Amino acid sequence: MFKLNFTLYLVLVTGLFLFICPKNAISQRTVVQANYTIKLAEDDFFFDSQLITDGISSIFRYKYNDKSAVWNRRQEANSAQGELEGASQTVYTDSLGEVIYNKNLLDPKIKVRGFCKADDIFIYDDSVAFEWTIKKEEKIIGGVSCKKAVCKFRGRRYEVFYNPNIGSFAGPWKFSGLPGLIVEVRDKKEAVVIVLKSIDRLEISPEMLYNFSISGNNTSYSKAKECMDKEWLKEVEKMRANARLIQAEYPNLEIDFEASETRTVTELEFD
């Protein structure tokens, strides 16, 4: 195994690409849409998601829903994916959903779009850096031998597999920076699971799909987290109030109510 200084790797590879490819070839670079299923630590369900990349930039979106800004997701015959019987989850969303946008895969800076509550959309700048360790282990995924890499990112240890035959430095969610498309991500406890389902070729570049300047309120991660934490506490209090009402109506009914005031999050640490 070895540590991958990927910033240097990207500079060398991109420099070679620019040297050997004419300008018109760059303008006609291949764009792919990788379709994943994703479950983050805060989720009870797997959600469909899309990564669109041209190898230079990428946009990842998930938890999108055309029907309602408040999506009450309930158990939907997905027991094969390990979802709990009778589970439910409220998702604030719109037709675009939550988005991770990387304008330049050479740059660790990304933009994140999310929701605090219905119709309360936030956008914040983030900077992600991965110190990947490449392992010798390989795994057959979709009939293709994929290579393994590991890293620690914001309080969780991840194992990922990437396909070196697909020339992309991109990956799902905030993950990127390996010499091939990332096709599977799992943290050690499998609280976070992301798996590639299929790949399609497109005729449009990622930067054409979305303009962040008109789709939400610019803020910081700390402000966005503060808003989401407050909304979580409101939901916990609602559940407690409902439990008290039921207990008052049925005094002989034993109610075992547990709800942590600390919101479950994927990123346990944040600089």
LUMKEPA-798391 format. One record per residue (C-alpha): residue in one letter; x, y, z. Coordinates in steps of 0.25 Angstrom, whole numbers, padded with zeros to 4 digits, m for minus. Example, Ala and Ser with C-alpha at 12.3 -4.5 7.8 and 13.67 -1.06 7.14 Angstrom:
<atoms>
<atom><r>a</r><xx>0049</xx><yy>m0018</yy><zz>0031</zz></atom>
<atom><r>s</r><xx>0055</xx><yy>m0004</yy><zz>0029</zz></atom>
</atoms>
This chain:
<atoms>
<atom><r>m</r><xx>0000</xx><yy>0000</yy><zz>0000</zz></atom>
<atom><r>f</r><xx>0004</xx><yy>0014</yy><zz>m0002</zz></atom>
<atom><r>k</r><xx>0000</xx><yy>0028</yy><zz>0001</zz></atom>
<atom><r>l</r><xx>m0005</xx><yy>0036</yy><zz>m0011</zz></atom>
<atom><r>n</r><xx>m0001</xx><yy>0051</yy><zz>m0013</zz></atom>
<atom><r>f</r><xx>m0013</xx><yy>0053</yy><zz>m0022</zz></atom>
<atom><r>t</r><xx>m0011</xx><yy>0068</yy><zz>m0024</zz></atom>
<atom><r>l</r><xx>0002</xx><yy>0065</yy><zz>m0031</zz></atom>
<atom><r>y</r><xx>m0004</xx><yy>0053</yy><zz>m0038</zz></atom>
<atom><r>l</r><xx>m0015</xx><yy>0062</yy><zz>m0044</zz></atom>
<atom><r>v</r><xx>m0006</xx><yy>0073</yy><zz>m0048</zz></atom>
<atom><r>l</r><xx>0003</xx><yy>0063</yy><zz>m0056</zz></atom>
<atom><r>v</r><xx>m0008</xx><yy>0056</yy><zz>m0062</zz></atom>
<atom><r>t</r><xx>m0016</xx><yy>0068</yy><zz>m0066</zz></atom>
<atom><r>g</r><xx>m0004</xx><yy>0075</yy><zz>m0071</zz></atom>
<atom><r>l</r><xx>m0001</xx><yy>0063</yy><zz>m0080</zz></atom>
<atom><r>f</r><xx>m0015</xx><yy>0062</yy><zz>m0085</zz></atom>
<atom><r>l</r><xx>m0015</xx><yy>0077</yy><zz>m0089</zz></atom>
<atom><r>f</r><xx>m0002</xx><yy>0075</yy><zz>m0096</zz></atom>
<atom><r>i</r><xx>m0006</xx><yy>0063</yy><zz>m0105</zz></atom>
<atom><r>c</r><xx>m0021</xx><yy>0067</yy><zz>m0107</zz></atom>
<atom><r>p</r><xx>m0025</xx><yy>0078</yy><zz>m0117</zz></atom>
<atom><r>k</r><xx>m0034</xx><yy>0089</yy><zz>m0112</zz></atom>
<atom><r>n</r><xx>m0046</xx><yy>0084</yy><zz>m0120</zz></atom>
<atom><r>a</r><xx>m0045</xx><yy>0071</yy><zz>m0113</zz></atom>
<atom><r>i</r><xx>m0045</xx><yy>0077</yy><zz>m0099</zz></atom>
<atom><r>s</r><xx>m0058</xx><yy>0084</yy><zz>m0103</zz></atom>
<atom><r>q</r><xx>m0064</xx><yy>0071</yy><zz>m0107</zz></atom>
<atom><r>r</r><xx>m0059</xx><yy>0063</yy><zz>m0095</zz></atom>
<atom><r>t</r><xx>m0068</xx><yy>0051</yy><zz>m0090</zz></atom>
<atom><r>v</r><xx>m0079</xx><yy>0054</yy><zz>m0080</zz></atom>
<atom><r>v</r><xx>m0084</xx><yy>0042</yy><zz>m0072</zz></atom>
<atom><r>q</r><xx>m0096</xx><yy>0041</yy><zz>m0062</zz></atom>
<atom><r>a</r><xx>m0093</xx><yy>0031</yy><zz>m0051</zz></atom>
<atom><r>n</r><xx>m0105</xx><yy>0026</yy><zz>m0043</zz></atom>
<atom><r>y</r><xx>m0104</xx><yy>0022</yy><zz>m0029</zz></atom>
<atom><r>t</r><xx>m0112</xx><yy>0018</yy><zz>m0017</zz></atom>
<atom><r>i</r><xx>m0108</xx><yy>0025</yy><zz>m0004</zz></atom>
<atom><r>k</r><xx>m0110</xx><yy>0025</yy><zz>0011</zz></atom>
<atom><r>l</r><xx>m0104</xx><yy>0034</yy><zz>0020</zz></atom>
<atom><r>a</r><xx>m0103</xx><yy>0033</yy><zz>0035</zz></atom>
<atom><r>e</r><xx>m0115</xx><yy>0042</yy><zz>0037</zz></atom>
<atom><r>d</r><xx>m0124</xx><yy>0034</yy><zz>0028</zz></atom>
<atom><r>d</r><xx>m0133</xx><yy>0022</yy><zz>0030</zz></atom>
<atom><r>f</r><xx>m0134</xx><yy>0019</yy><zz>0015</zz></atom>
<atom><r>f</r><xx>m0126</xx><yy>0018</yy><zz>0002</zz></atom>
<atom><r>f</r><xx>m0128</xx><yy>0029</yy><zz>m0008</zz></atom>
<atom><r>d</r><xx>m0125</xx><yy>0030</yy><zz>m0023</zz></atom>
<atom><r>s</r><xx>m0114</xx><yy>0039</yy><zz>m0026</zz></atom>
<atom><r>q</r><xx>m0107</xx><yy>0044</yy><zz>m0039</zz></atom>
<atom><r>l</r><xx>m0093</xx><yy>0048</yy><zz>m0041</zz></atom>
<atom><r>i</r><xx>m0090</xx><yy>0056</yy><zz>m0054</zz></atom>
<atom><r>t</r><xx>m0075</xx><yy>0058</yy><zz>m0058</zz></atom>
<atom><r>d</r><xx>m0067</xx><yy>0062</yy><zz>m0070</zz></atom>
<atom><r>g</r><xx>m0054</xx><yy>0058</yy><zz>m0062</zz></atom>
<atom><r>i</r><xx>m0051</xx><yy>0073</yy><zz>m0060</zz></atom>
<atom><r>s</r><xx>m0064</xx><yy>0077</yy><zz>m0051</zz></atom>
<atom><r>s</r><xx>m0075</xx><yy>0069</yy><zz>m0045</zz></atom>
<atom><r>i</r><xx>m0089</xx><yy>0071</yy><zz>m0039</zz></atom>
<atom><r>f</r><xx>m0095</xx><yy>0061</yy><zz>m0029</zz></atom>
<atom><r>r</r><xx>m0110</xx><yy>0061</yy><zz>m0025</zz></atom>
<atom><r>y</r><xx>m0119</xx><yy>0053</yy><zz>m0017</zz></atom>
<atom><r>k</r><xx>m0132</xx><yy>0053</yy><zz>m0008</zz></atom>
<atom><r>y</r><xx>m0139</xx><yy>0060</yy><zz>m0020</zz></atom>
<atom><r>n</r><xx>m0154</xx><yy>0060</yy><zz>m0021</zz></atom>
<atom><r>d</r><xx>m0163</xx><yy>0066</yy><zz>m0031</zz></atom>
<atom><r>k</r><xx>m0176</xx><yy>0064</yy><zz>m0023</zz></atom>
<atom><r>s</r><xx>m0174</xx><yy>0072</yy><zz>m0010</zz></atom>
<atom><r>a</r><xx>m0165</xx><yy>0081</yy><zz>m0002</zz></atom>
<atom><r>v</r><xx>m0167</xx><yy>0072</yy><zz>0010</zz></atom>
<atom><r>w</r><xx>m0165</xx><yy>0058</yy><zz>0006</zz></atom>
<atom><r>n</r><xx>m0170</xx><yy>0048</yy><zz>0016</zz></atom>
<atom><r>r</r><xx>m0162</xx><yy>0036</yy><zz>0012</zz></atom>
<atom><r>r</r><xx>m0168</xx><yy>0023</yy><zz>0018</zz></atom>
<atom><r>q</r><xx>m0165</xx><yy>0008</yy><zz>0017</zz></atom>
<atom><r>e</r><xx>m0166</xx><yy>0005</yy><zz>0002</zz></atom>
<atom><r>a</r><xx>m0163</xx><yy>m0010</yy><zz>m0001</zz></atom>
<atom><r>n</r><xx>m0148</xx><yy>m0008</yy><zz>0001</zz></atom>
<atom><r>s</r><xx>m0145</xx><yy>m0018</yy><zz>0011</zz></atom>
<atom><r>a</r><xx>m0135</xx><yy>m0024</yy><zz>0003</zz></atom>
<atom><r>q</r><xx>m0126</xx><yy>m0012</yy><zz>0005</zz></atom>
<atom><r>g</r><xx>m0127</xx><yy>m0014</yy><zz>0020</zz></atom>
<atom><r>e</r><xx>m0137</xx><yy>m0003</yy><zz>0023</zz></atom>
<atom><r>l</r><xx>m0145</xx><yy>m0004</yy><zz>0036</zz></atom>
<atom><r>e</r><xx>m0159</xx><yy>m0009</yy><zz>0036</zz></atom>
<atom><r>g</r><xx>m0168</xx><yy>0003</yy><zz>0038</zz></atom>
<atom><r>a</r><xx>m0157</xx><yy>0013</yy><zz>0037</zz></atom>
<atom><r>s</r><xx>m0161</xx><yy>0027</yy><zz>0033</zz></atom>
<atom><r>q</r><xx>m0153</xx><yy>0040</yy><zz>0030</zz></atom>
<atom><r>t</r><xx>m0156</xx><yy>0054</yy><zz>0027</zz></atom>
<atom><r>v</r><xx>m0148</xx><yy>0060</yy><zz>0016</zz></atom>
<atom><r>y</r><xx>m0148</xx><yy>0075</yy><zz>0012</zz></atom>
<atom><r>t</r><xx>m0146</xx><yy>0076</yy><zz>m0003</zz></atom>
<atom><r>d</r><xx>m0150</xx><yy>0080</yy><zz>m0017</zz></atom>
<atom><r>s</r><xx>m0148</xx><yy>0075</yy><zz>m0031</zz></atom>
<atom><r>l</r><xx>m0133</xx><yy>0078</yy><zz>m0030</zz></atom>
<atom><r>g</r><xx>m0130</xx><yy>0073</yy><zz>m0016</zz></atom>
<atom><r>e</r><xx>m0117</xx><yy>0073</yy><zz>m0008</zz></atom>
<atom><r>v</r><xx>m0105</xx><yy>0076</yy><zz>m0017</zz></atom>
<atom><r>i</r><xx>m0090</xx><yy>0075</yy><zz>m0016</zz></atom>
<atom><r>y</r><xx>m0083</xx><yy>0083</yy><zz>m0027</zz></atom>
<atom><r>n</r><xx>m0069</xx><yy>0083</yy><zz>m0031</zz></atom>
<atom><r>k</r><xx>m0065</xx><yy>0093</yy><zz>m0041</zz></atom>
<atom><r>n</r><xx>m0051</xx><yy>0088</yy><zz>m0042</zz></atom>
<atom><r>l</r><xx>m0046</xx><yy>0074</yy><zz>m0038</zz></atom>
<atom><r>l</r><xx>m0032</xx><yy>0080</yy><zz>m0036</zz></atom>
<atom><r>d</r><xx>m0037</xx><yy>0089</yy><zz>m0025</zz></atom>
<atom><r>p</r><xx>m0042</xx><yy>0084</yy><zz>m0012</zz></atom>
<atom><r>k</r><xx>m0053</xx><yy>0095</yy><zz>m0011</zz></atom>
<atom><r>i</r><xx>m0067</xx><yy>0091</yy><zz>m0013</zz></atom>
<atom><r>k</r><xx>m0081</xx><yy>0096</yy><zz>m0012</zz></atom>
<atom><r>v</r><xx>m0092</xx><yy>0089</yy><zz>m0004</zz></atom>
<atom><r>r</r><xx>m0107</xx><yy>0091</yy><zz>m0005</zz></atom>
<atom><r>g</r><xx>m0116</xx><yy>0086</yy><zz>0006</zz></atom>
<atom><r>f</r><xx>m0129</xx><yy>0089</yy><zz>0013</zz></atom>
<atom><r>c</r><xx>m0131</xx><yy>0093</yy><zz>0028</zz></atom>
<atom><r>k</r><xx>m0146</xx><yy>0092</yy><zz>0026</zz></atom>
<atom><r>a</r><xx>m0157</xx><yy>0093</yy><zz>0015</zz></atom>
<atom><r>d</r><xx>m0154</xx><yy>0105</yy><zz>0006</zz></atom>
<atom><r>d</r><xx>m0141</xx><yy>0108</yy><zz>0014</zz></atom>
<atom><r>i</r><xx>m0130</xx><yy>0105</yy><zz>0005</zz></atom>
<atom><r>f</r><xx>m0115</xx><yy>0108</yy><zz>0009</zz></atom>
<atom><r>i</r><xx>m0102</xx><yy>0108</yy><zz>0001</zz></atom>
<atom><r>y</r><xx>m0089</xx><yy>0108</yy><zz>0007</zz></atom>
<atom><r>d</r><xx>m0074</xx><yy>0107</yy><zz>0002</zz></atom>
<atom><r>d</r><xx>m0066</xx><yy>0095</yy><zz>0007</zz></atom>
<atom><r>s</r><xx>m0052</xx><yy>0090</yy><zz>0005</zz></atom>
<atom><r>v</r><xx>m0050</xx><yy>0075</yy><zz>0005</zz></atom>
<atom><r>a</r><xx>m0036</xx><yy>0068</yy><zz>0005</zz></atom>
<atom><r>f</r><xx>m0034</xx><yy>0053</yy><zz>0005</zz></atom>
<atom><r>e</r><xx>m0021</xx><yy>0045</yy><zz>0009</zz></atom>
<atom><r>w</r><xx>m0024</xx><yy>0032</yy><zz>0001</zz></atom>
<atom><r>t</r><xx>m0017</xx><yy>0020</yy><zz>0004</zz></atom>
<atom><r>i</r><xx>m0017</xx><yy>0010</yy><zz>m0007</zz></atom>
<atom><r>k</r><xx>m0018</xx><yy>m0005</yy><zz>m0003</zz></atom>
<atom><r>k</r><xx>m0014</xx><yy>m0017</yy><zz>m0011</zz></atom>
<atom><r>e</r><xx>m0028</xx><yy>m0023</yy><zz>m0010</zz></atom>
<atom><r>e</r><xx>m0038</xx><yy>m0023</yy><zz>m0022</zz></atom>
<atom><r>k</r><xx>m0052</xx><yy>m0026</yy><zz>m0023</zz></atom>
<atom><r>i</r><xx>m0061</xx><yy>m0030</yy><zz>m0035</zz></atom>
<atom><r>i</r><xx>m0072</xx><yy>m0020</yy><zz>m0037</zz></atom>
<atom><r>g</r><xx>m0081</xx><yy>m0020</yy><zz>m0049</zz></atom>
<atom><r>g</r><xx>m0072</xx><yy>m0030</yy><zz>m0055</zz></atom>
<atom><r>v</r><xx>m0060</xx><yy>m0021</yy><zz>m0054</zz></atom>
<atom><r>s</r><xx>m0048</xx><yy>m0022</yy><zz>m0045</zz></atom>
<atom><r>c</r><xx>m0048</xx><yy>m0010</yy><zz>m0036</zz></atom>
<atom><r>k</r><xx>m0037</xx><yy>m0005</yy><zz>m0026</zz></atom>
<atom><r>k</r><xx>m0038</xx><yy>m0002</yy><zz>m0012</zz></atom>
<atom><r>a</r><xx>m0034</xx><yy>0010</yy><zz>m0004</zz></atom>
<atom><r>v</r><xx>m0036</xx><yy>0015</yy><zz>0010</zz></atom>
<atom><r>c</r><xx>m0037</xx><yy>0028</yy><zz>0017</zz></atom>
<atom><r>k</r><xx>m0041</xx><yy>0036</yy><zz>0029</zz></atom>
<atom><r>f</r><xx>m0051</xx><yy>0047</yy><zz>0027</zz></atom>
<atom><r>r</r><xx>m0057</xx><yy>0056</yy><zz>0037</zz></atom>
<atom><r>g</r><xx>m0058</xx><yy>0046</yy><zz>0048</zz></atom>
<atom><r>r</r><xx>m0061</xx><yy>0033</yy><zz>0040</zz></atom>
<atom><r>r</r><xx>m0052</xx><yy>0023</yy><zz>0034</zz></atom>
<atom><r>y</r><xx>m0056</xx><yy>0019</yy><zz>0020</zz></atom>
<atom><r>e</r><xx>m0053</xx><yy>0007</yy><zz>0010</zz></atom>
<atom><r>v</r><xx>m0056</xx><yy>0010</yy><zz>m0004</zz></atom>
<atom><r>f</r><xx>m0054</xx><yy>0003</yy><zz>m0018</zz></atom>
<atom><r>y</r><xx>m0051</xx><yy>0010</yy><zz>m0031</zz></atom>
<atom><r>n</r><xx>m0051</xx><yy>0006</yy><zz>m0045</zz></atom>
<atom><r>p</r><xx>m0037</xx><yy>0010</yy><zz>m0051</zz></atom>
<atom><r>n</r><xx>m0043</xx><yy>0007</yy><zz>m0065</zz></atom>
<atom><r>i</r><xx>m0052</xx><yy>0019</yy><zz>m0064</zz></atom>
<atom><r>g</r><xx>m0044</xx><yy>0032</yy><zz>m0066</zz></atom>
<atom><r>s</r><xx>m0050</xx><yy>0041</yy><zz>m0055</zz></atom>
<atom><r>f</r><xx>m0045</xx><yy>0047</yy><zz>m0042</zz></atom>
<atom><r>a</r><xx>m0059</xx><yy>0049</yy><zz>m0037</zz></atom>
<atom><r>g</r><xx>m0068</xx><yy>0041</yy><zz>m0028</zz></atom>
<atom><r>p</r><xx>m0081</xx><yy>0042</yy><zz>m0020</zz></atom>
<atom><r>w</r><xx>m0085</xx><yy>0051</yy><zz>m0009</zz></atom>
<atom><r>k</r><xx>m0072</xx><yy>0059</yy><zz>m0005</zz></atom>
<atom><r>f</r><xx>m0063</xx><yy>0048</yy><zz>m0009</zz></atom>
<atom><r>s</r><xx>m0052</xx><yy>0049</yy><zz>m0020</zz></atom>
<atom><r>g</r><xx>m0038</xx><yy>0049</yy><zz>m0023</zz></atom>
<atom><r>l</r><xx>m0035</xx><yy>0035</yy><zz>m0028</zz></atom>
<atom><r>p</r><xx>m0029</xx><yy>0030</yy><zz>m0041</zz></atom>
<atom><r>g</r><xx>m0043</xx><yy>0025</yy><zz>m0046</zz></atom>
<atom><r>l</r><xx>m0058</xx><yy>0026</yy><zz>m0043</zz></atom>
<atom><r>i</r><xx>m0062</xx><yy>0023</yy><zz>m0029</zz></atom>
<atom><r>v</r><xx>m0072</xx><yy>0012</yy><zz>m0030</zz></atom>
<atom><r>e</r><xx>m0074</xx><yy>0008</yy><zz>m0015</zz></atom>
<atom><r>v</r><xx>m0073</xx><yy>0015</yy><zz>m0001</zz></atom>
<atom><r>r</r><xx>m0075</xx><yy>0009</yy><zz>0013</zz></atom>
<atom><r>d</r><xx>m0071</xx><yy>0014</yy><zz>0026</zz></atom>
<atom><r>k</r><xx>m0066</xx><yy>0004</yy><zz>0036</zz></atom>
<atom><r>k</r><xx>m0079</xx><yy>0003</yy><zz>0043</zz></atom>
<atom><r>e</r><xx>m0087</xx><yy>0004</yy><zz>0030</zz></atom>
<atom><r>a</r><xx>m0095</xx><yy>0016</yy><zz>0035</zz></atom>
<atom><r>v</r><xx>m0091</xx><yy>0022</yy><zz>0021</zz></atom>
<atom><r>v</r><xx>m0093</xx><yy>0013</yy><zz>0009</zz></atom>
<atom><r>i</r><xx>m0092</xx><yy>0018</yy><zz>m0006</zz></atom>
<atom><r>v</r><xx>m0092</xx><yy>0008</yy><zz>m0017</zz></atom>
<atom><r>l</r><xx>m0092</xx><yy>0010</yy><zz>m0032</zz></atom>
<atom><r>k</r><xx>m0104</xx><yy>0004</yy><zz>m0040</zz></atom>
<atom><r>s</r><xx>m0101</xx><yy>0009</yy><zz>m0054</zz></atom>
<atom><r>i</r><xx>m0094</xx><yy>0018</yy><zz>m0064</zz></atom>
<atom><r>d</r><xx>m0100</xx><yy>0026</yy><zz>m0075</zz></atom>
<atom><r>r</r><xx>m0093</xx><yy>0036</yy><zz>m0085</zz></atom>
<atom><r>l</r><xx>m0098</xx><yy>0050</yy><zz>m0087</zz></atom>
<atom><r>e</r><xx>m0097</xx><yy>0062</yy><zz>m0096</zz></atom>
<atom><r>i</r><xx>m0096</xx><yy>0073</yy><zz>m0086</zz></atom>
<atom><r>s</r><xx>m0086</xx><yy>0077</yy><zz>m0076</zz></atom>
<atom><r>p</r><xx>m0088</xx><yy>0078</yy><zz>m0061</zz></atom>
<atom><r>e</r><xx>m0086</xx><yy>0093</yy><zz>m0060</zz></atom>
<atom><r>m</r><xx>m0098</xx><yy>0095</yy><zz>m0070</zz></atom>
<atom><r>l</r><xx>m0108</xx><yy>0088</yy><zz>m0060</zz></atom>
<atom><r>y</r><xx>m0108</xx><yy>0097</yy><zz>m0048</zz></atom>
<atom><r>n</r><xx>m0106</xx><yy>0112</yy><zz>m0044</zz></atom>
<atom><r>f</r><xx>m0104</xx><yy>0113</yy><zz>m0029</zz></atom>
<atom><r>s</r><xx>m0105</xx><yy>0128</yy><zz>m0029</zz></atom>
<atom><r>i</r><xx>m0120</xx><yy>0127</yy><zz>m0031</zz></atom>
<atom><r>s</r><xx>m0124</xx><yy>0115</yy><zz>m0023</zz></atom>
<atom><r>g</r><xx>m0122</xx><yy>0118</yy><zz>m0008</zz></atom>
<atom><r>n</r><xx>m0117</xx><yy>0126</yy><zz>0003</zz></atom>
<atom><r>n</r><xx>m0101</xx><yy>0127</yy><zz>0004</zz></atom>
<atom><r>t</r><xx>m0097</xx><yy>0123</yy><zz>0018</zz></atom>
<atom><r>s</r><xx>m0086</xx><yy>0116</yy><zz>0025</zz></atom>
<atom><r>y</r><xx>m0086</xx><yy>0101</yy><zz>0030</zz></atom>
<atom><r>s</r><xx>m0087</xx><yy>0105</yy><zz>0044</zz></atom>
<atom><r>k</r><xx>m0099</xx><yy>0114</yy><zz>0042</zz></atom>
<atom><r>a</r><xx>m0106</xx><yy>0103</yy><zz>0033</zz></atom>
<atom><r>k</r><xx>m0103</xx><yy>0092</yy><zz>0044</zz></atom>
<atom><r>e</r><xx>m0108</xx><yy>0102</yy><zz>0055</zz></atom>
<atom><r>c</r><xx>m0121</xx><yy>0103</yy><zz>0047</zz></atom>
<atom><r>m</r><xx>m0123</xx><yy>0088</yy><zz>0045</zz></atom>
<atom><r>d</r><xx>m0120</xx><yy>0085</yy><zz>0060</zz></atom>
<atom><r>k</r><xx>m0131</xx><yy>0094</yy><zz>0064</zz></atom>
<atom><r>e</r><xx>m0141</xx><yy>0088</yy><zz>0055</zz></atom>
<atom><r>w</r><xx>m0137</xx><yy>0074</yy><zz>0060</zz></atom>
<atom><r>l</r><xx>m0139</xx><yy>0079</yy><zz>0074</zz></atom>
<atom><r>k</r><xx>m0153</xx><yy>0084</yy><zz>0070</zz></atom>
<atom><r>e</r><xx>m0156</xx><yy>0070</yy><zz>0064</zz></atom>
<atom><r>v</r><xx>m0152</xx><yy>0063</yy><zz>0077</zz></atom>
<atom><r>e</r><xx>m0161</xx><yy>0072</yy><zz>0085</zz></atom>
<atom><r>k</r><xx>m0173</xx><yy>0069</yy><zz>0076</zz></atom>
<atom><r>m</r><xx>m0170</xx><yy>0054</yy><zz>0078</zz></atom>
<atom><r>r</r><xx>m0170</xx><yy>0056</yy><zz>0093</zz></atom>
<atom><r>a</r><xx>m0183</xx><yy>0064</yy><zz>0093</zz></atom>
<atom><r>n</r><xx>m0190</xx><yy>0053</yy><zz>0084</zz></atom>
<atom><r>a</r><xx>m0185</xx><yy>0043</yy><zz>0094</zz></atom>
<atom><r>r</r><xx>m0190</xx><yy>0051</yy><zz>0106</zz></atom>
<atom><r>l</r><xx>m0204</xx><yy>0052</yy><zz>0099</zz></atom>
<atom><r>i</r><xx>m0205</xx><yy>0037</yy><zz>0096</zz></atom>
<atom><r>q</r><xx>m0201</xx><yy>0034</yy><zz>0110</zz></atom>
<atom><r>a</r><xx>m0211</xx><yy>0043</yy><zz>0116</zz></atom>
<atom><r>e</r><xx>m0222</xx><yy>0037</yy><zz>0107</zz></atom>
<atom><r>y</r><xx>m0218</xx><yy>0023</yy><zz>0110</zz></atom>
<atom><r>p</r><xx>m0211</xx><yy>0023</yy><zz>0124</zz></atom>
<atom><r>n</r><xx>m0210</xx><yy>0008</yy><zz>0125</zz></atom>
<atom><r>l</r><xx>m0202</xx><yy>0008</yy><zz>0112</zz></atom>
<atom><r>e</r><xx>m0187</xx><yy>0007</yy><zz>0114</zz></atom>
<atom><r>i</r><xx>m0179</xx><yy>0016</yy><zz>0105</zz></atom>
<atom><r>d</r><xx>m0164</xx><yy>0014</yy><zz>0103</zz></atom>
<atom><r>f</r><xx>m0160</xx><yy>0027</yy><zz>0096</zz></atom>
<atom><r>e</r><xx>m0146</xx><yy>0030</yy><zz>0093</zz></atom>
<atom><r>a</r><xx>m0140</xx><yy>0041</yy><zz>0084</zz></atom>
<atom><r>s</r><xx>m0127</xx><yy>0047</yy><zz>0085</zz></atom>
<atom><r>e</r><xx>m0126</xx><yy>0062</yy><zz>0086</zz></atom>
<atom><r>t</r><xx>m0113</xx><yy>0061</yy><zz>0078</zz></atom>
<atom><r>r</r><xx>m0115</xx><yy>0060</yy><zz>0063</zz></atom>
<atom><r>t</r><xx>m0109</xx><yy>0048</yy><zz>0056</zz></atom>
<atom><r>v</r><xx>m0099</xx><yy>0053</yy><zz>0045</zz></atom>
<atom><r>t</r><xx>m0089</xx><yy>0047</yy><zz>0035</zz></atom>
<atom><r>e</r><xx>m0078</xx><yy>0057</yy><zz>0038</zz></atom>
<atom><r>l</r><xx>m0075</xx><yy>0055</yy><zz>0052</zz></atom>
<atom><r>e</r><xx>m0063</xx><yy>0066</yy><zz>0052</zz></atom>
<atom><r>f</r><xx>m0063</xx><yy>0078</yy><zz>0044</zz></atom>
<atom><r>d</r><xx>m0051</xx><yy>0088</yy><zz>0043</zz></atom>
</atoms>
